Amino acid sequence: MIQRVEQLEAKVKALKKEISGCKKELTRLQKTAEFDFLTGVYNRHGFMRESERFIREMEAERKHQGRRQTPLVSRISIIFIDVDNLKRVNDTLGHKEGDRYLLLIARVLTRSVRSTIDIVGRWGGDEFVIALINATDAEALRVAEKLKRRIGKIPLYKKMDSDFVCSASFGLISTDGTHQHPNYGLHELIEKADKAMYEAKTTEGKGVIVSFSEITE
């Protein structure tokens, strides 16, 4: 009887170990599914999932109609970022240095926002996107300006052309979920921030910040 109990205890212990291993593997797979393998920030899927959660919370706050003394989520700002001259880096120094360039930019982005609430994602290729939570228009602009300055100071290990400067183009948009922006879901916010970025890159020039409110559809 004692031997039987010991055998059962050994099986239970083995099962617990196996379950623990499965949980670790599940965590690893979830991270792989939601994070960009190169830069370590959220990939598009992970960014959308996290940001949608804040959109839902903002909509819930609006339904409370200000009855809460301290709103959890009252505003969301999107910064869409297109890295300038990545092709030039790849063509001149090789894709390994181009990947490093993207990694350094991702580090600037993550270290320039609030790690506990704001969301940084790689949208794809040379594009990144940031969701700022409860930031005013002025604060969002200041964040973009800070990012612009810090990206401009990124050093490259290998020598580029003498006129090369690390830079990025930025598009901004904000919403507070009120009647002023009745249909601004996350997809539309990103689309409009992307449009503002495109305006910055094609009309104003590289290394420029444009707010969607400054352009006409």
TARALIN-V471485 format. One record per residue. RES is the residue in three letters. SS is DSSP state (@ for helix, = for strand, . for the rest). PHI is phi in radians with two decimals (* if undefined). OMEGA is omega as a letter, one per 40 degrees, with the letter a starting at -180 (* if undefined). Layout:
RES;SS;PHI;OMEGA / RES;SS;PHI;OMEGA
//
This chain:
MET;.;*;i / ILE;@;-1.10;i / GLN;@;-1.10;i / ARG;@;-1.12;i / VAL;@;-1.08;i / GLU;@;-1.11;i / GLN;@;-1.13;i / LEU;@;-1.13;i / GLU;@;-1.11;i / ALA;@;-1.14;i / LYS;@;-1.16;i / VAL;@;-1.08;i / LYS;@;-1.08;i / ALA;@;-1.15;i / LEU;@;-1.13;i / LYS;@;-1.07;i / LYS;@;-1.14;i / GLU;@;-1.16;i / ILE;@;-1.09;i / SER;@;-1.07;i / GLY;@;-1.14;i / CYS;@;-1.13;i / LYS;@;-1.12;i / LYS;@;-1.13;i / GLU;@;-1.17;i / LEU;@;-1.11;i / THR;@;-1.06;i / ARG;@;-1.12;a / LEU;@;-1.18;i / GLN;@;-1.10;i / LYS;@;-1.13;i / THR;@;-1.09;a / ALA;@;-1.29;a / GLU;@;-2.02;a / PHE;=;-2.10;i / ASP;.;-1.28;a / PHE;.;-1.15;a / LEU;.;-1.46;a / THR;.;-1.69;a / GLY;.;1.49;i / VAL;.;-1.47;i / TYR;=;-1.03;i / ASN;.;-1.45;a / ARG;@;-1.04;a / HIS;@;-1.10;a / GLY;@;-1.14;i / PHE;@;-1.10;a / MET;@;-1.12;a / ARG;@;-1.11;a / GLU;@;-1.18;a / SER;@;-1.22;i / GLU;@;-1.04;i / ARG;@;-1.08;i / PHE;@;-1.24;i / ILE;@;-1.05;i / ARG;@;-1.10;i / GLU;@;-1.16;i / MET;@;-1.13;i / GLU;@;-1.12;i / ALA;@;-1.16;i / GLU;@;-1.10;a / ARG;@;-1.10;i / LYS;@;-1.17;i / HIS;@;-1.29;i / GLN;.;0.94;i / GLY;.;1.35;a / ARG;.;-1.27;i / ARG;.;-1.43;a / GLN;.;-1.17;i / THR;.;-2.18;a / PRO;.;-1.05;i / LEU;.;-1.28;i / VAL;.;-2.37;a / SER;.;-1.94;a / ARG;.;-2.60;i / ILE;=;-2.37;i / SER;=;-2.07;i / ILE;=;-1.97;i / ILE;=;-1.99;i / PHE;=;-1.78;a / ILE;=;-2.18;i / ASP;=;-2.04;a / VAL;=;-1.26;i / ASP;.;-1.41;i / ASN;.;1.16;i / LEU;@;-1.11;i / LYS;@;-1.06;i / ARG;@;-1.14;i / VAL;@;-1.13;i / ASN;@;-1.06;a / ASP;@;-1.22;a / THR;@;-1.55;a / LEU;@;-1.93;a / GLY;.;1.80;a / HIS;@;-1.20;i / LYS;@;-1.10;i / GLU;@;-1.24;i / GLY;@;-1.12;i / ASP;@;-1.12;i / ARG;@;-1.12;i / TYR;@;-1.02;i / LEU;@;-1.12;i / LEU;@;-1.10;i / LEU;@;-1.13;i / ILE;@;-1.13;i / ALA;@;-1.04;i / ARG;@;-1.15;i / VAL;@;-1.06;a / LEU;@;-1.09;a / THR;@;-1.19;a / ARG;@;-1.48;a / SER;.;-1.83;i / VAL;.;-2.14;a / ARG;.;-1.41;a / SER;.;-1.15;a / THR;.;-1.51;a / ILE;.;-2.43;a / ASP;.;-1.29;a / ILE;=;-2.13;i / VAL;=;-2.06;i / GLY;=;-2.42;i / ARG;=;-1.68;a / TRP;=;-1.29;i / GLY;=;2.55;i / GLY;.;1.01;a / ASP;.;-1.83;a / GLU;=;-2.01;i / PHE;=;-2.20;i / VAL;=;-2.48;a / ILE;=;-2.23;i / ALA;=;-1.92;i / LEU;=;-1.74;a / ILE;=;-1.75;i / ASN;.;1.06;i / ALA;.;-1.75;i / THR;.;-1.26;i / ASP;@;-1.01;a / ALA;@;-1.13;i / GLU;@;-1.18;i / ALA;@;-1.09;i / LEU;@;-1.13;i / ARG;@;-1.12;i / VAL;@;-1.10;i / ALA;@;-1.06;i / GLU;@;-1.14;i / LYS;@;-1.14;i / LEU;@;-1.09;i / LYS;@;-1.03;a / ARG;@;-1.12;a / ARG;@;-1.23;i / ILE;@;-1.13;i / GLY;.;-1.13;a / LYS;.;-1.76;a / ILE;.;-1.16;i / PRO;.;-1.59;i / LEU;.;-1.84;a / TYR;.;-1.08;a / LYS;.;-1.76;a / LYS;.;-1.32;i / MET;.;-1.71;i / ASP;.;-1.04;a / SER;.;-1.09;a / ASP;.;-1.63;a / PHE;.;-1.35;i / VAL;.;-2.34;i / CYS;.;-1.14;a / SER;.;-2.76;i / ALA;=;-2.61;i / SER;=;-1.91;a / PHE;=;-2.20;i / GLY;=;-2.12;a / LEU;=;-2.13;i / ILE;=;-2.73;i / SER;=;-2.33;i / THR;=;-2.56;i / ASP;.;-1.97;i / GLY;.;1.27;a / THR;.;-1.57;a / HIS;@;-1.09;i / GLN;@;-1.20;a / HIS;@;-2.30;a / PRO;.;-1.16;a / ASN;.;-2.05;a / TYR;.;-1.50;i / GLY;.;-1.39;a / LEU;@;-1.08;a / HIS;@;-1.04;a / GLU;@;-1.22;i / LEU;@;-1.05;a / ILE;@;-1.14;i / GLU;@;-1.06;a / LYS;@;-1.29;i / ALA;@;-1.15;i / ASP;@;-1.11;i / LYS;@;-1.12;i / ALA;@;-1.14;i / MET;@;-1.11;i / TYR;@;-1.07;i / GLU;@;-1.08;i / ALA;@;-1.07;a / LYS;@;-1.34;a / THR;@;-1.66;a / THR;@;-1.84;a / GLU;@;-1.53;a / GLY;.;1.97;a / LYS;.;-1.21;i / GLY;.;1.24;a / VAL;.;-2.13;i / ILE;=;-1.96;i / VAL;=;-2.28;i / SER;=;-1.60;i / PHE;@;-1.05;i / SER;@;-1.15;a / GLU;@;-1.54;a / ILE;.;-2.06;i / THR;.;-1.91;a / GLU;.;-1.28;*
//
